[in-house]
């Protein structure tokens, strides 16, 4: 057990500490990171014959910047919903990231790869700029100056009801978006921090249009709370409660199999799984009682990228690419 993590958790009960912790998430301030993540999700969506020209998108847990969603808007999306537990976003940062993203799209820069971002998943086989997705006609429309200015104004006035960006924090319920209105919902290393997974997947299902899809990269590692990468599964509920402390969010400690089960229970059909594995030095007998059910697959799955569609009787029709 990491004693410092226990002490840190105790400190969060001191009045005012959580307010300081909520000043920033340390998340998506890097423009090239945002550009890379968005295009990775889009490329794999095309590979899986999903809608790679989504008009309405939603993101869970954008963190400090709205950069991934801004990349979506710049590439042709018409509306972006951003949902977080605590408000982190910064207008000045978002404007800076936006301008840098525009330059990357205009220059058709290749997707930053695992050499630049070795910890960012999912990996791709080809990091070339996806001209088959973002062809000249689509980019000419998407990068029109008047359209870009509208996105820029939406960043400045993201709380306005007419903004292309709808930012909600905290989001906690499924009524923040009209049902059956979103084409694509994505997250990047966020769902491991959501307390109520069942409600979260239920909300995503209700937001999606028929045959809309989710695209999520999930990290199952301990995030520094234990010596072993999966050592957080050895802690009792009591010890974990102390480690978490009074923070508004932390790890939910749910394994790979739980996410897949809930997705299917809520009506999703899994289309793609890209699992990342690590060797485990722990045995099932060393786990806390709550985690005695874990399979050997759970115990060695350190991350997973999942794309899943909303089951529907309505046949999916590929969108027209402009």
URNORBEL-V152894 format. One line per field, one symbol per residue. ss: DSSP state (@ for helix, = for strand, . for the rest). A space follows every 10 residues. Layout:
ss=???
This chain:
ss=..@@@@@@@@ @.....@@@@ @......... @@@@@@@@@@ @@@@@@@... .....===== ......@@@@ @@@@....== ====...... @@@@@@@@@@ @@@@@@.... .......... .......... .....@@@@@ @@..@@@@@@ @@@@@@.... ....=====. ...@@@.... .=======.. @@@...@@@@ @@@@@@@=== =========. .......... @@@@..@@@@ @@@@...... .....@@@@@ @@@@@..=== =======... ...@@@..@@ @....@@@@@ ========== .......... ..
